[in-house]
């Protein structure tokens, strides 16, 4: 049997194709394991908060919850892997709010509640005044902030109180700190 140049080229291309396919599959698996979009707590977003307001209204939601984060934030990571994985937390928030993540260092274009476009980083800093993470804000259906919570919550229960504060209407007449204090007293007389 004679081995020609064409045979050698064919073998080389098959090896390259197999290696390339394996590399692409490996990258896809790595990307999906690190993807925030796969988190069950968060809704998919196209980065248009202006349109998201209408979506929230159309779906009977009470508002929009945004979790401001940074990729390397250990507190954000802890919340994402513990509190935001809890089924009760997921069900409560997803049934009453659209839930999104916002990278405060991101360079993607985002459209704000007012229809103005800017980078994710600029919007976090200039519009929402977020400079450290995590920060959680619930916005009403007009894009106005109802509650802002800075830092990680200690427990699932404390995180659920953020939703309850809005759902109970307590935000209309007291601060979240006062609401939280009242809830703690009621549960630990």
Secondary structure, 3 states (H helix, E strand, C coil): CCCCHHHHHHHHHHHHHHHHHHHHHHHHHHHHHHCHHHCCCCCCCCCEHHHHHHHHHHCCCCEEEEEEECCCCHHHHHHHHCHHHCHHHHHHHHHHEEEEEEECCCCCEEECCCCCEEEHHHHHHHHCCCCCCCEEEEECCCCCEEEEEECCCCCHHHHHHHHHHHHCCHHHCCCHHHHHHHHHHHHCC
